[in-house]
Amino acid sequence: MSEIHTHLSSDDEVIALDRRHVWHPFTQAQTAPDPIEIVSGKGAVLTDAEGREYLDLIASWWVNIHGHAHPHIAAAIAEQAARLEQVIFAGFTHRPAVELASALAERLPEDLDRVFFSDDGSTAVEVALKMATQYWINKGTPRRRFIAFEGGYHGDTAGAMSVGSASGFFDAFQNMMFSIDALPYPETWDGDSEVEEKEAAVLHALDAYLSEHASDTAALIIEPLVQGAGGMRMCRPQFLRQLAARLKQDGVLLIFDEVMTGFGRTGKLFACHSADVTPDIICLSKGLSGGFLPISVTVCRERLYQEFLGETFARALAHGHSFTANPIACAAANASLEVFELDNTFDKLAAIETLHRQRLQAIAGMPGVNHCRVTGTIAAFDLVVEDAGYTSAVGQKLKAYFHDKGLLIRPLGNVVYLIPPYCTSEQQLHYAYDEIEQALRMVTG
């Protein structure tokens, strides 16, 4: 048994015990440097145990939208924690959850107004897949097939891995996954002269697939406008509209995984607004609580919900989590939605997008840079290297350089991207772009 530590006497002891006991995500511990101990955050800045500051330009894995330790959200959490911290959500309810469900339904398009709570983005996707599967069973016409996209990533649980199997992250777990049918993804970028041809090819492939399998296909799932972990690969709104029209015509459900794109990332509150498409099911997490606490929702159209009603439990959705609709997390989410109005957030989104586009013009002309692209507050470009992909050596080299300059930028292999908190100032973003240009000169010689 390990010695019990009630207080750690030094920062070195924290790192030593971390090395002894902690298993970090997406990390090869044998070759990775020691983790950096973060002790506080304010706005877009994190501070480590030695007092060094880091500008958080990936929003702490895309979750922090308004800035660290935002006082309005922190106060809502403290107030709720003093009143009710947790209650079982089967057979009980509470005001924070009801207010949040109502607020989301009010902001989502059309009849996306039945809200199922869970814990994180991956489980939100699991719920969506179960909803789609059981919906067809309850209708008496079971459908088993799912369509996804090459490069799509939807989480790390079994069902989410299955629909993300074409991302290349899950080779070790093939025996745990069900089979899906993957379509090519029509990724595009600024100045892409072939985008219409690529979209037409994907839609032609979809038409051919649906002509044969529509009656056995439960749903199609997509990250709307931007594939996140797959490399910030972007598609056009008009492609999503054509996609949705075909699925509707053939009665196939459309699932939007907006775990990353939701809550302002694409310039509007949700990517479905930016694309002017209403899915049948939408998955939300990450920015839902403003980056404070884990919580997610899966929201479906009313007609789907109605198919789960009946006199027997067999028609009900048998899914749940111990912390479903945790009152403190719901309070954080409600406060985060309020911050959009309190902080004039949508003006900030537009300013960030404008600055991205301005600075990427110069980067686009640098040697070894390819496929500059922007959607809302998300900016990205590719580096032309021989070992392109998530494990590209250039990604680790750049990450180390950025850390030395006080920047939390975590390239996806040879893909450099920024997805900052909305409170990030123009001065802070300009500094980041200045250092990115310096880094590119370093890696390209």
Secondary structure as UniProt FT lines:
FT   HELIX           11..21
FT   TURN            25..26
FT   TURN            29..31
FT   STRAND          38..43
FT   STRAND          45..48
FT   TURN            49..50
FT   STRAND          53..56
FT   TURN            57..58
FT   HELIX           59..62
FT   HELIX           71..81
FT   TURN            82..83
FT   HELIX           95..107
FT   TURN            110..111
FT   STRAND          112..118
FT   HELIX           121..138
FT   TURN            139..140
FT   STRAND          145..149
FT   TURN            150..151
FT   HELIX           158..163
FT   HELIX           165..167
FT   HELIX           171..176
FT   STRAND          181..183
FT   TURN            190..191
FT   TURN            193..194
FT   HELIX           195..213
FT   HELIX           214..216
FT   STRAND          217..222
FT   STRAND          226..227
FT   TURN            228..231
FT   STRAND          233..234
FT   HELIX           237..249
FT   TURN            250..251
FT   STRAND          253..257
FT   TURN            259..266
FT   HELIX           271..275
FT   STRAND          281..284
FT   HELIX           286..289
FT   TURN            290..291
FT   STRAND          296..301
FT   HELIX           302..306
FT   TURN            307..308
FT   HELIX           313..315
FT   TURN            322..325
FT   HELIX           327..342
FT   TURN            343..344
FT   HELIX           345..364
FT   TURN            367..368
FT   STRAND          369..375
FT   TURN            376..377
FT   STRAND          378..383
FT   TURN            386..387
FT   TURN            390..391
FT   HELIX           393..404
FT   TURN            405..406
FT   STRAND          407..408
FT   TURN            413..414
FT   STRAND          415..418
FT   TURN            422..423
FT   HELIX           426..444
//
